[in-house]
Structure formats: structure tokens, C-alpha cells
Amino acid sequence: MFNDLDEQIENTQGDIPTKIERLIRFAGVALLSALLFGGLYLGVVLLE
């Protein structure tokens, strides 16, 4: 009836991402952030 803590964590978290997956996700977030803020900066500079 009651699951132990490890089983509950597995059920709620799903698969644990590997190092490569975390690195790819971090690189994607960094690239999107750089594009977003770079575009905003360029837009402000071009308005002046």
C-alpha cells in the first residue's frame, strides 16, 4: 500500500537527466538568452 521514499521520488520526478542532457539544455537556454538580450540591445541601439 505505501511506497518507500525511493519509489515515490521515481514516480514524481520521472527519469533523471544525464550530464549530456543537462549540458545541452543549459547551452540552449544560454543561446536563447543571448539572442533575446542581444536583439533587445540591438533594437534599443538602432532606435537612437
VOGU-337488 format. One record per residue: residue in three letters; x, y, z of N, C-alpha, C in turn. Coordinates in steps of 0.02 Angstrom, whole numbers, padded with zeros to 5 digits, always signed. Layout:
<atoms>
AlaXYZXYZXYZ
...
</atoms>
This chain:
<atoms>
Met+00041-00059+00000+00000+00000+00000+00044+00063+00000
Phe+00091+00067+00044+00134+00125+00048+00200+00111+00011
Asn+00219+00157-00033+00284+00151-00067+00338+00179-00022
Asp+00398+00153-00031+00452+00184+00006+00472+00249-00029
Leu+00516+00286+00003+00533+00353-00021+00565+00352-00091
Asp+00607+00303-00105+00639+00298-00170+00588+00289-00226
Glu+00538+00247-00214+00486+00236-00265+00444+00298-00275
Gln+00429+00334-00222+00390+00396-00229+00429+00448-00268
Ile+00494+00454-00256+00535+00502-00292+00538+00483-00366
Glu+00546+00420-00382+00546+00398-00451+00480+00413-00486
Asn+00425+00404-00451+00359+00416-00481+00347+00490-00494
Thr+00372+00533-00451+00358+00604-00459+00409+00638-00504
Gln+00472+00617-00504+00523+00650-00544+00531+00621-00613
Gly+00513+00561-00624+00524+00530-00689+00598+00513-00697
Asp+00621+00513-00759+00691+00496-00772+00737+00553-00751
Ile+00794+00535-00724+00844+00584-00704+00886+00600-00766
Pro+00892+00665-00785+00929+00682-00846+01004+00667-00838
Thr+01035+00647-00893+01106+00632-00892+01145+00697-00896
Lys+01211+00692-00889+01254+00751-00893+01249+00784-00961
Ile+01247+00744-01013+01243+00771-01081+01178+00808-01092
Glu+01122+00780-01068+01058+00813-01075+01056+00879-01038
Arg+01085+00880-00977+01087+00943-00939+01131+00994-00974
Leu+01187+00972-01003+01232+01018-01038+01198+01047-01100
Ile+01163+01004-01138+01127+01028-01197+01072+01077-01178
Arg+01036+01062-01124+00983+01107-01101+01012+01174-01079
Phe+01067+01172-01042+01099+01234-01020+01124+01275-01080
Ala+01154+01242-01129+01179+01277-01189+01121+01308-01227
Gly+01065+01273-01233+01007+01301-01267+00979+01362-01232
Val+00974+01358-01166+00949+01415-01127+00997+01475-01134
Ala+01062+01462-01131+01111+01515-01138+01107+01547-01207
Leu+01100+01506-01259+01096+01532-01327+01032+01574-01337
Leu+00976+01549-01314+00914+01587-01320+00916+01652-01280
Ser+00946+01650-01222+00953+01711-01182+00997+01762-01217
Ala+01053+01739-01245+01098+01785-01280+01063+01815-01341
Leu+01025+01775-01378+00989+01801-01436+00936+01851-01415
Leu+00899+01835-01363+00847+01880-01340+00875+01947-01317
Phe+00924+01945-01272+00951+02007-01246+00992+02044-01298
Gly+01026+02007-01342+01061+02039-01398+01013+02075-01444
Gly+00956+02044-01459+00906+02075-01501+00876+02137-01468
Leu+00863+02133-01404+00837+02192-01368+00888+02248-01368
Tyr+00951+02232-01356+01003+02283-01356+01010+02315-01425
Leu+01011+02273-01476+01017+02299-01544+00957+02342-01562
Gly+00898+02322-01541+00838+02362-01554+00842+02430-01521
Val+00866+02433-01459+00872+02497-01424+00925+02541-01457
Val+00981+02510-01477+01035+02549-01508+01011+02577-01575
Leu+00974+02538-01613+00950+02562-01678+00896+02615-01672
Leu+00860+02617-01617+00809+02669-01606+00841+02737-01592
Glu+00901+02739-01568+00932+02802-01550+00957+02839-01611
</atoms>
